[in-house]
Amino acid sequence: MVRPGVLMLAVLAVASGCDGFRAPTVSVMDVSLVDATDDALALWFVMDLANPNTAAVPLQEFRYTLAIDGKEVYAGRRSGAVTLSALDSRQITLPAIVPYHAMGWTAQTLPASVDYILTGRLQYYAPRRLTQVLFDTGTRRPKVPFSARGTLQISGSD
């Protein structure tokens, strides 16, 4: 007879990924200023996603925040809306808006450059039946963090 404690350990071992599954990787490849209006800057963060597994990985959702010069100015959510094929990679774009009023700027007083920090997480579906059940019940929702920091030159500023 199997003791309940041993059975629970076996279930947790399978759910935690002892079958060799690895989380997809997420890295920020580039950031660009795509528009500047009278009220805000629009930025695009180009993300590189890679699946190191021999099974496809459906992506559920990105959640992320953007800080400019140490001040959080944007929080975003984006549907994953893709499935990473086995042993494949692809790029997607995450948008962010920086309202001038949040930084105390106007269209005439934009700085020449800003320091940014993007942090977030990607929630995904692990391609295993048990982890899918745990995901669907809210018990375990696998996610992988990402972050980037750097300096962005703002074009057209003095």
VENKA-V137485 format. One record per residue. SS is DSSP state (helix for helix, strand for strand, loop for the rest). PHI is phi as a letter, one per 20 degrees, with the letter a starting at -180 (* if undefined). BURIAL is # if it has 9 or more other C-alpha atoms within 8 Angstrom, else .. Layout:
((SS & PHI & BURIAL) (SS & PHI & BURIAL))
This chain:
((loop & * & .) (loop & e & .) (loop & f & .) (helix & g & .) (helix & f & .) (helix & f & .) (helix & f & #) (helix & f & .) (helix & f & .) (helix & f & .) (helix & f & .) (helix & f & .) (helix & f & #) (helix & f & #) (helix & f & #) (loop & e & .) (loop & o & #) (loop & f & .) (loop & e & .) (loop & n & .) (loop & f & .) (loop & c & .) (loop & f & .) (loop & f & #) (strand & d & #) (strand & c & #) (strand & b & #) (strand & e & #) (strand & e & .) (strand & a & .) (strand & c & #) (strand & b & .) (strand & e & #) (strand & d & .) (strand & a & .) (strand & c & #) (loop & d & .) (loop & f & .) (loop & c & #) (strand & a & #) (strand & d & #) (strand & d & #) (strand & d & #) (strand & c & #) (strand & d & #) (strand & e & #) (strand & d & #) (strand & d & #) (strand & d & #) (strand & c & #) (loop & d & #) (loop & e & #) (loop & d & #) (loop & e & .) (loop & c & .) (loop & f & #) (strand & c & #) (strand & f & #) (strand & e & #) (strand & e & #) (strand & b & #) (strand & d & #) (strand & c & #) (strand & b & #) (strand & c & #) (strand & c & #) (strand & d & #) (strand & d & #) (loop & l & .) (loop & n & .) (strand & d & .) (strand & f & #) (strand & c & #) (strand & b & #) (strand & c & #) (strand & c & #) (strand & c & .) (strand & b & .) (strand & f & .) (loop & f & #) (loop & l & .) (loop & b & .) (strand & d & .) (strand & f & #) (loop & f & #) (loop & g & #) (loop & l & #) (loop & c & #) (strand & c & #) (strand & b & .) (strand & d & .) (strand & c & .) (strand & d & .) (strand & d & #) (strand & e & .) (strand & b & #) (strand & d & #) (strand & d & #) (strand & f & #) (helix & g & #) (helix & f & .) (helix & f & .) (helix & d & .) (loop & m & .) (loop & d & #) (loop & c & #) (loop & f & #) (loop & e & .) (loop & d & .) (loop & f & #) (loop & f & .) (loop & f & #) (strand & b & .) (strand & c & #) (strand & e & #) (strand & c & #) (strand & c & #) (strand & d & #) (strand & c & #) (strand & a & #) (strand & b & #) (strand & d & #) (strand & e & #) (strand & b & #) (loop & e & #) (loop & f & #) (loop & e & #) (loop & c & .) (helix & f & .) (helix & f & .) (helix & f & #) (helix & f & #) (helix & f & .) (helix & f & #) (helix & f & #) (helix & f & .) (loop & e & .) (loop & n & .) (loop & f & .) (loop & b & .) (loop & c & #) (loop & f & #) (strand & b & #) (strand & c & #) (strand & e & #) (strand & b & #) (strand & a & #) (strand & b & #) (strand & b & .) (strand & r & .) (strand & d & .) (strand & d & #) (strand & f & .) (loop & e & #) (loop & f & .) (loop & n & .) (loop & e & .) (loop & e & .))
